[in-house]
Amino acid sequence: MSVEAHANWIGGRHVSAPSHYSVVNPATEEAVGYAPESRDGDVSAAVGAAREAYGSWARVEPRRRAAVLERIADLIDAHAKDLVPLVQAETGATMRVASTMQVPTAADRFRRYARGALEPTVVPLGPHPVGASALAPAGLIGAAAVRRPAGVVACITSYNFPIVNLAGKVAPALAMGNTVVAKPAPQDPLGCLELGPLFQEAGLPDGVYNVITGSGAAAGEALVAHPDVDMISFTGSTAVGKRIAESAGRRMARTLMELGGKGAAVVLPDADDRALKSAVMAVGSTWSFHSGQICTAPTRVLVHRSQYEQVVAGLKHYASALTIGDPVDNSTVVGPLISAAQRDRVEAYVAGAVEQGARLVAGGERPAIKPGFYVAPTLLADVRPDMTVAQEEIFGPVVVALAYDTEDEAVAIANGTPYGLYDYVFSADSARAWSLASRLRSGNVGINTAQRHPETPFGGFKESGVGRDGGSFGLHAYSELQSVVWPS
């Protein structure tokens, strides 16, 4: 793979920047490429291009928008042989994840919203008799609620699944008739930049999709604060989300934010062998799926004291069976973290937990693999709810195990963090699990599974975010409701 200096994508063309920064492969610690250091002028140019293109794109027939999105999906698939190694190199994802869940899932999302572009946008309301007033004479008034595009949308994405996360924002936004300025995460923006020419080839008008990048916060802050941005869609940390909310609130810009998570997997005492096995597999995905760099991961496992050591032993065995190493090797299950800084951050959490009295069951030592930013699958037992590792999002291959005695205690522990994105319940009694789900302050609850349903509304309670996307809810998220009334 050649190491290239990339350009921003603005108004349907590559726009060079005066300086660039290195995008580093987390497994080799070598440069994958160089991304533009965008300035305020680049941000303004991108927003200006999106604003100029908005009027005509918003009026395009839904069938034409659908055809363009379908063609985008086809082109992503056709260029997978180039996109997969690029995305794999800049994210450090294993080849299995890159080839099955990074690039193909992005194409799937564009196909889903090609269909979404054809979904009805008008909700007819029954005629209503209205008496005479100072406003108008009496009459039978008809009405409809109509979904209109939000306008220019800033899409700021996370580093774990760069083009998948981008597709989950851009596809529904375009389907509804919005235009977009994308700001990928600094760590891995190259795949997002490469999509620009593909979108153009698919027939997307110039200016409808724009991409700017930067190594720090400056470009994103300028984008969020820009007066011509109507909506901000952000996926990332709660701390950054709060700063975006403050900036957007000053001018009442709409926001959609999917933020941090601290998923609790509650194993009920009635769990039989099947439910226990499902719990171990689901919790183990924190280690085996993208090295725990997943906001929905069940990073806290809450087990009734009667089964606690059994589950801890099962997780220890699971962790010991995972192969850590070069992500391009098909036998590798656990690859590197995104950066040295993130590796050091995760290690500090583990060391702090041990100092606070947690029992280190698995991991805890840096793997003897060089180069690369590796952390071994780590299991901490005897964790108390007030420990830092039980409260804060770690975003790495670390699971903490907590024991409880009563269902009320389990609920209190599960709900006892600032987050509420994705929780799980494991039980032999699905009705009991359903009932417990109603007590969890979480936007999503999995019962006896870590599998996702693509049509469900996705988002969080509390500090895990604002709003919902996914399925048809994604179309709602990127639209405004307009009420239209008339005399019948």
C-alpha positions in Angstrom: 0.0 0.0 0.0 1.5 3.4 -1.0 1.7 6.1 1.6 0.0 9.2 0.1 -0.8 12.7 1.1 -4.6 13.0 0.9 -6.7 16.0 0.2 -10.0 17.3 1.6 -13.1 16.6 -0.5 -15.0 19.9 -1.0 -17.6 20.7 -3.7 -16.9 17.6 -5.7 -13.1 18.0 -6.0 -10.0 17.4 -4.0 -8.8 20.5 -2.2 -5.2 20.4 -0.9 -4.2 21.6 2.5 -0.9 23.4 3.3 0.0 20.8 5.9 -0.8 17.2 6.8 -0.5 14.9 9.7 0.4 11.1 9.9 -2.3 8.5 10.1 -0.6 5.6 11.9 -1.2 1.9 11.6 -1.8 0.7 15.2 -0.2 -2.7 14.4 3.0 -1.5 12.7 3.3 2.0 14.1 4.1 3.2 10.6 2.3 5.8 8.5 -0.6 4.6 6.4 -1.0 8.0 4.8 -1.2 11.7 5.5 -4.4 13.6 6.2 -5.1 17.3 5.7 -4.8 19.7 8.6 -7.9 21.7 7.8 -8.1 25.4 8.6 -11.2 27.5 9.3 -11.2 28.4 5.6 -11.5 24.8 4.6 -14.4 24.3 7.0 -16.2 27.4 5.6 -15.6 26.2 2.1 -17.1 22.8 2.8 -20.1 24.2 4.6 -20.6 26.7 1.8 -20.5 24.0 -0.8 -23.1 22.0 1.2 -25.3 25.1 1.6 -25.2 25.8 -2.1 -26.0 22.3 -3.1 -28.8 21.9 -0.5 -31.7 23.6 -2.4 -31.5 21.5 -5.5 -30.7 18.1 -3.7 -33.7 18.6 -1.4 -36.0 18.9 -4.4 -34.6 15.8 -6.1 -37.2 13.1 -6.6 -37.0 10.4 -3.9 -36.6 7.7 -6.6 -33.5 9.5 -8.0 -32.0 9.9 -4.5 -32.7 6.1 -4.0 -30.9 5.2 -7.2 -27.8 7.3 -6.3 -27.6 5.6 -2.8 -28.0 2.2 -4.4 -25.2 3.0 -6.8 -23.0 4.2 -3.9 -23.5 0.8 -2.2 -22.5 -1.0 -5.5 -19.4 1.1 -5.9 -18.3 0.5 -2.2 -18.6 -3.2 -2.9 -16.8 -2.9 -6.2 -13.9 -1.1 -4.6 -13.7 -3.3 -1.5 -10.4 -4.8 -2.6 -8.9 -1.3 -2.1 -11.0 -0.1 0.8 -10.6 -3.1 3.0 -6.8 -3.0 3.3 -6.9 0.8 3.8 -9.5 0.7 6.5 -7.8 -2.3 8.2 -4.5 -0.5 8.2 -5.7 2.7 9.7 -8.1 1.2 12.3 -6.0 -1.8 13.3 -9.1 -4.0 13.0 -8.5 -7.7 12.4 -8.8 -8.7 8.8 -11.9 -10.7 9.7 -13.6 -7.6 11.1 -12.4 -5.3 8.3 -13.5 -7.6 5.5 -16.9 -8.6 7.0 -18.0 -5.7 9.2 -16.2 -2.5 8.2 -16.6 -2.2 4.4 -19.6 -4.5 3.6 -21.7 -3.0 6.4 -21.1 0.5 5.0 -22.5 -0.7 1.7 -25.4 -2.4 3.5 -26.4 0.9 5.2 -26.5 2.8 1.9 -28.7 0.1 0.4 -31.0 0.3 3.5 -31.4 4.0 3.0 -31.9 3.7 -0.7 -35.1 1.9 0.3 -35.6 4.5 3.0 -35.6 7.4 0.5 -38.9 5.8 -0.8 -40.6 5.6 2.6 -43.6 7.9 3.0 -42.8 11.4 4.4 -46.5 12.5 4.8 -48.7 11.5 7.7 -52.3 12.5 6.9 -54.4 13.7 9.8 -58.1 13.4 10.0 -60.2 16.6 9.3 -61.2 18.4 12.5 -64.2 20.8 12.9 -63.0 24.1 14.3 -65.2 26.9 15.6 -65.0 30.5 14.5 -62.4 32.7 16.1 -60.6 36.0 15.6 -58.2 34.1 13.4 -60.6 32.6 10.8 -64.2 31.6 10.2 -65.5 28.2 11.4 -64.9 25.2 9.2 -63.6 21.7 8.7 -59.8 21.8 8.7 -57.6 19.2 7.1 -53.9 18.7 8.0 -50.8 16.6 7.4 -47.5 16.2 9.2 -44.7 16.2 6.6 -41.1 15.3 7.1 -38.7 17.9 5.6 -34.9 17.7 5.4 -33.1 19.3 8.3 -30.6 21.2 6.0 -26.8 21.1 6.2 -25.7 18.3 8.5 -22.3 18.0 10.1 -21.5 14.4 10.6 -18.7 13.8 13.1 -17.7 10.2 13.4 -15.8 7.8 15.7 -12.6 6.0 15.2 -13.7 2.4 15.8 -15.8 1.9 12.6 -15.0 5.0 10.5 -16.8 4.4 7.2 -19.6 2.3 8.9 -20.3 5.1 11.3 -20.2 7.6 8.5 -22.5 5.5 6.4 -25.0 5.3 9.3 -25.2 9.1 9.3 -24.7 10.1 5.7 -27.0 7.6 4.1 -30.2 8.6 6.0 -29.2 12.2 5.8 -28.9 12.1 2.0 -32.0 9.9 1.7 -34.0 12.7 3.4 -32.6 15.4 1.1 -29.9 16.9 3.4 -26.4 17.8 2.4 -23.4 16.8 4.5 -20.0 17.9 5.8 -18.3 15.0 7.3 -15.5 15.3 9.9 -14.0 11.8 10.5 -12.1 10.9 13.7 -8.4 12.1 13.5 -7.0 8.6 13.9 -8.5 7.0 10.7 -10.0 9.4 8.2 -8.5 8.1 5.0 -11.3 5.7 4.0 -13.9 8.4 4.5 -11.9 10.7 2.2 -11.7 8.0 -0.5 -15.5 7.8 -0.6 -15.8 11.2 -2.1 -14.9 10.3 -5.7 -17.1 7.1 -5.4 -20.1 9.2 -4.4 -19.5 11.5 -7.4 -19.2 8.5 -9.7 -22.5 7.3 -8.4 -24.2 10.5 -9.5 -24.3 12.4 -6.3 -24.2 16.1 -7.2 -21.1 18.1 -6.2 -21.3 19.7 -2.8 -23.8 17.2 -1.4 -21.0 15.3 0.4 -17.9 17.0 1.7 -15.1 15.8 4.0 -12.6 17.8 6.0 -10.1 16.3 8.4 -7.8 17.5 11.2 -5.5 16.0 13.9 -7.0 18.0 16.8 -10.3 19.6 17.9 -10.0 22.8 15.8 -11.7 21.7 12.6 -14.5 20.0 14.5 -15.1 23.0 16.7 -15.2 25.3 13.7 -17.7 23.0 12.0 -20.0 22.7 15.0 -20.0 26.5 15.5 -20.6 27.4 11.9 -23.8 29.4 11.5 -24.8 27.6 8.3 -24.8 24.1 9.9 -28.4 23.2 10.7 -27.7 19.9 12.5 -24.8 18.1 14.2 -24.7 14.3 14.3 -21.9 13.1 16.5 -20.6 9.7 17.7 -17.9 9.7 20.3 -17.1 10.4 23.9 -19.5 12.0 26.4 -17.0 14.7 27.2 -16.8 15.9 23.6 -20.6 15.5 23.2 -21.1 17.9 26.1 -18.9 20.5 24.4 -20.8 20.1 21.2 -24.1 20.5 23.0 -22.9 23.7 24.5 -21.8 25.1 21.2 -25.0 24.0 19.4 -27.2 25.3 22.1 -25.9 28.8 21.7 -27.6 28.9 18.3 -30.2 26.2 18.8 -28.8 23.9 16.2 -30.3 20.4 16.3 -28.1 17.6 17.6 -28.1 13.8 17.4 -25.5 12.3 19.7 -24.5 8.7 20.4 -22.0 8.9 23.2 -20.3 6.6 25.7 -21.4 3.4 27.3 -20.7 1.2 30.2 -22.9 -1.9 29.3 -24.0 -4.1 32.2 -24.7 -7.8 31.5 -27.0 -9.0 34.3 -26.9 -12.7 34.9 -30.0 -13.7 36.9 -29.7 -16.6 39.4 -32.1 -18.7 37.4 -29.7 -18.8 34.5 -29.3 -22.4 33.3 -26.2 -23.8 31.4 -27.5 -22.4 28.1 -28.0 -18.9 29.5 -24.7 -19.0 31.3 -22.9 -20.0 28.1 -24.7 -17.2 26.2 -23.6 -14.7 28.9 -19.9 -15.8 28.7 -20.0 -15.6 24.9 -21.6 -12.1 25.0 -19.3 -10.7 27.6 -16.3 -12.3 26.0 -17.1 -10.3 22.8 -15.6 -7.3 24.7 -12.3 -9.0 24.1 -12.9 -10.7 20.8 -14.6 -8.0 18.8 -12.3 -5.1 17.8 -10.4 -5.3 21.1 -13.2 -3.9 23.1 -13.4 -0.6 21.2 -17.2 -0.8 21.1 -19.5 1.5 22.9 -22.2 -1.2 23.2 -19.8 -3.8 24.7 -21.0 -5.6 27.9 -18.0 -4.5 29.9 -19.6 -5.1 33.3 -20.9 -8.5 34.2 -23.2 -8.6 37.2 -23.6 -12.2 38.5 -25.6 -13.5 41.5 -23.2 -14.6 44.2 -24.3 -18.2 43.9 -22.9 -18.4 40.3 -20.2 -15.7 40.5 -17.1 -17.9 40.5 -18.5 -20.2 37.8 -19.0 -17.3 35.5 -15.6 -15.8 36.4 -13.9 -19.2 35.6 -15.8 -19.4 32.3 -14.6 -15.9 31.3 -11.0 -16.7 32.3 -11.1 -19.8 30.1 -12.6 -17.7 27.2 -9.9 -15.1 27.5 -7.1 -17.6 27.6 -8.2 -19.1 24.3 -8.0 -15.9 22.3 -5.1 -15.3 19.9 -3.5 -11.9 20.2 -1.3 -10.6 17.3 -1.0 -9.2 13.8 -4.5 -8.2 12.7 -3.8 -9.3 9.1 -3.2 -12.8 10.2 -6.5 -14.7 9.9 -5.9 -16.6 13.1 -5.8 -13.3 15.1 -8.8 -12.5 17.3 -7.5 -9.6 19.4 -5.6 -6.9 17.5 -4.2 -3.6 18.7 -5.9 -0.6 20.2 -6.0 2.5 18.0 -3.0 4.4 19.5 -0.3 4.3 22.1 -2.2 6.9 24.1 -5.3 4.7 24.2 -3.2 1.6 25.2 -1.6 3.6 28.0 -5.0 4.8 29.2 -6.4 1.3 29.3 -3.4 0.0 31.2 -3.7 2.8 33.8 -7.3 1.8 34.4 -6.3 -1.8 35.1 -3.4 -0.8 37.4 -5.7 1.6 39.3 -8.3 -1.1 39.8 -5.7 -3.5 41.2 -4.6 -0.8 43.6 -8.2 -0.3 44.7 -8.5 -4.0 45.5 -9.7 -5.7 42.4 -8.6 -9.3 41.7 -6.7 -9.6 38.4 -7.9 -12.9 36.8 -6.7 -12.6 33.3 -4.4 -10.2 31.4 -2.8 -7.2 33.1 0.5 -7.5 31.4 1.4 -5.9 28.1 1.7 -8.6 25.4 5.2 -9.3 24.2 4.4 -8.1 20.7 6.3 -5.4 18.9 5.5 -3.1 17.2 1.9 -2.3 17.9 -0.4 -0.9 20.6 -1.6 -4.2 22.2 -3.5 -4.9 25.4 -4.2 -8.5 26.5 -7.8 -9.5 27.2 -8.2 -8.5 30.9 -10.7 -9.7 33.5 -11.0 -8.0 36.9 -13.0 -9.7 39.6 -14.1 -8.6 43.1 -14.9 -5.2 41.6 -17.0 -2.8 43.7 -19.6 -0.6 42.0 -17.8 2.6 43.2 -14.5 1.6 41.6 -13.4 3.8 38.7 -13.3 0.7 36.3 -16.9 0.1 37.2 -18.0 3.7 36.5 -16.0 5.0 33.5 -15.9 3.9 29.9 -12.5 2.2 29.2 -12.9 1.4 25.5 -10.5 -1.5 25.5 -10.5 -5.3 26.1 -11.3 -5.1 29.8 -14.2 -6.8 31.6 -15.1 -6.2 35.3 -17.1 -8.7 37.3 -19.3 -7.7 40.2 -21.3 -9.9 42.5 -24.8 -9.1 43.8 -27.3 -10.8 46.2 -30.7 -9.5 45.1 -32.4 -8.4 41.9 -32.9 -4.9 43.3 -29.1 -4.7 44.0 -28.4 -5.8 40.4 -30.6 -3.1 39.0 -29.1 -0.5 41.3 -25.6 -1.5 40.1 -26.5 -1.6 36.5 -28.2 1.9 36.7 -25.4 3.3 38.9 -23.2 4.9 36.2 -23.7 8.1 34.2 -24.3 6.0 31.1 -27.3 4.1 29.7 -26.5 2.9 26.1 -26.7 -0.9 26.0 -27.4 -3.4 28.7 -28.0 -7.2 28.7 -30.0 -9.7 30.7 -29.3 -13.4 30.8 -32.0 -15.8 32.3 -33.7 -19.1 31.7 -37.0 -17.2 32.0 -37.5 -14.7 29.1 -40.5 -13.2 30.8 -38.5 -12.4 33.9 -35.7 -10.9 31.7 -38.3 -8.8 29.9 -39.6 -7.5 33.2 -36.1 -6.7 34.4 -35.4 -4.8 31.1 -38.1 -2.3 32.0 -36.1 -1.4 35.1 -32.9 -0.7 33.3 -32.2 2.9 32.4 -30.7 2.0 29.0 -31.6 2.8 25.4 -31.1 -0.8 24.4 -31.4 -4.1 26.2 -30.4 -7.5 24.8 -32.0 -10.6 26.3 -29.8 -13.7 26.1 -27.9 -12.3 23.2 -25.4 -9.6 22.1 -26.8 -9.6 18.6 -28.3 -6.4 17.2 -31.5 -5.8 15.2 -30.8 -3.3 12.4 -34.3 -1.7 12.4 -34.4 -0.8 16.1 -34.0 2.8 17.3 -30.4 3.2 18.6 -29.3 5.7 21.2 -28.9 6.1 24.9 -30.3 7.3 28.2 -28.6 9.8 30.5 -25.1 10.7 29.4 -25.1 8.1 26.6 -26.6 10.5 24.1 -29.6 12.4 22.7 -31.9 11.1 20.0 -32.2 7.9 18.1 -31.1 6.6 14.7 -31.3 3.2 13.0 -33.9 1.8 10.6 -36.7 4.2 9.8 -35.8 6.1 13.0 -32.7 7.3 11.2 -34.9 9.0 8.6 -36.8 10.7 11.3 -33.6 11.8 13.0 -32.4 13.7 9.9 -35.7 15.5 9.2 -37.9 18.2 10.6 -41.6 17.9 11.0 -43.7 20.5 9.3 -47.5 20.8 9.9 -49.5 21.8 6.9 -53.2 22.8 7.3 -56.0 23.8 4.9 -59.8 24.3 4.8 -61.6 21.2 3.7 
